[in-house]
């Protein structure tokens, strides 16, 4: 019943728009400040490697993530210095415009969890909660936004492509 409300109700679309705009602003400004301010992820990466998230017994909880940071992210920090701020900015832009909203929110959640695996709590739990609500709402989250036109266009284009592929297979 609640899921139907989230996915179909016009009032829910209005509430989702407010949540989407708030979260989009947070993501976009975070990305913008990193893009404009000479962001360098290497200090954060070194800190996350040196102080990994530990359980009550003192054991490292996400050793696979620490390995990823140590062996892939840190040696390629110059790449992460570009994709992190750009990703944050684009997630924010997608949420603000309501364009490819669920895709933008999915990638926002991936980044939120990456920060949490690295031991940074900050606003991530609240962002994750709002993000899950936006994803659960599906298309209704972008109803008051560009998704109202973009998603039907993508579906129509995809249907034409499927028809072409199926016609070639039948021939």
N, C-alpha and C positions, 0 to 999 in steps of 0.2 A: 504494500500500500504506500509506504513512504517512498519507495523507489519509483513507483508510478507518478507520485507527486513531483519528485525531482526531475523525472524525464519528460513529463508532458504538461505540467501546469504553467500558466503564464505568470502567475505570481512568483513561483519558484524561479522562473527565468529572470525576473527582476532581481530577486535576492542573489541568484547566482552571478548576475552581472556585477553587482556591488562587490561580491567576494572576488570575482575574477579581476575587476579593476584594481582592487586593493593589492592582491597578490601580484598582478602584472606590474604595478608601480614598484613594488618592493624588488622584484626581479630585475626590472629594467634599470632602476637607479643603481642597484648593486653592480650590474654589468657595466653601466655607463661610467661609474666612478673608477672601476678597474681599467676600462679602456682608456680613460682620460688621464689616469694617474700613474702610469708606468707600473702596472701590476707585475709582481714576481711571485710565483707560487712556490719557489724552491724553499723558502723559509717555513712555510706552512707544511710542505711535504716532509722536510727534515724533522719538524716538531711532531708530526703524526707518526713518523717512523720511530723516533726516540721515545715517545710516550704513547704507545698503543693502548686501545681500550682493553681494560682488564676486568675479569670477573671477580667475585668475592674472595676466591682463593688465590688471587694474584696471577692467574693464567691469562694469556693473551686470547681474547675472544675471536678476533677476526684476523688470524695469522695470514690467511690467504690474501686479505686486503693489504696488510702491511707488506707482504711480498710483492704485490702489484705496485704499490707506491715505491718501494725500494728498487725494484728491478726494471720497472717500465716507466712509471711517472717521473721519478726524480731524474733519471738520465735523459729524459725527453722533456724536461721542464719548459724549455722554450716553446714546445708545441702546446703544452697545457696553459702557458701564459697567454696564448691566443684563444684556444677553444673554450676555456672557462669563462672569461668575460664576454666573449661573443655569444656563447650559449646562454648565459644568464640574460643578456640583452635581448636575444631573439625569443626566449621563453616569455619574457616580460612583454615584448611587442605583440606576440601572438595572443597572449591573454588580454591585453588592453584592447586590441582590435577585434578580439573574438574570432580570430582566423586560425583554423586548424587547432581549435582550443584543446581538444583532448590529446592531440599529439604534443602540443606545447606543454601541457600539464604533465604528461607522461615523462618527458625529458626533464622537467622541473623536479619531479619526484625522484628521478634517478640521481640528479645532482644533490637533492636534499639527503637522500640515503648515503651518498658518497661522503658528504660532510659528516654525517652521523657515524659512519663506520670509522672515520678518521678521528672521532672523539669530540667533534664540535657540536654542542647542543644548540646554543643560540636560539633563533626563532624557528629552527627546523621542525620541531614537533607540531607547532601551530600551522606552519606552512604545509606539512604533510597532511594534517587533518583537513584543511581547506582543499588541498589538492585531491584527496580521495573523494570528497563530496563533489568536486567539479568533474572528475572522471566518471563517477557513478551517474551523474546527471546526463552524460553523453552529449548529444546534439543540443539539448535544451540549454546547456551552459553557454553556447555561442549563438543562441536564437536572437538575442539582441546584440548583433555583431555581424561581422562579415561571413560567418559560417552559414547564415541564412541563404546566401547566394553561392558561396564557394563549394560547400558540400554537395548541393544538387548538381552543380556543374561537374564536379569530379565524378559523381556517380553516373551522370549521363555520358561523360567521356569514357569512363571505364566500361559501361555497357556497350558502347559502340566498338571499343577495342575487343571485348569478348565476342561480339557478333562477328567481327572480322576473323578472329582466330578460329572460331567454331566453323565458319564458312570454309576456311582453308583446310581444316581437318576433314570436313565432309567431302570436299572435292577430290 
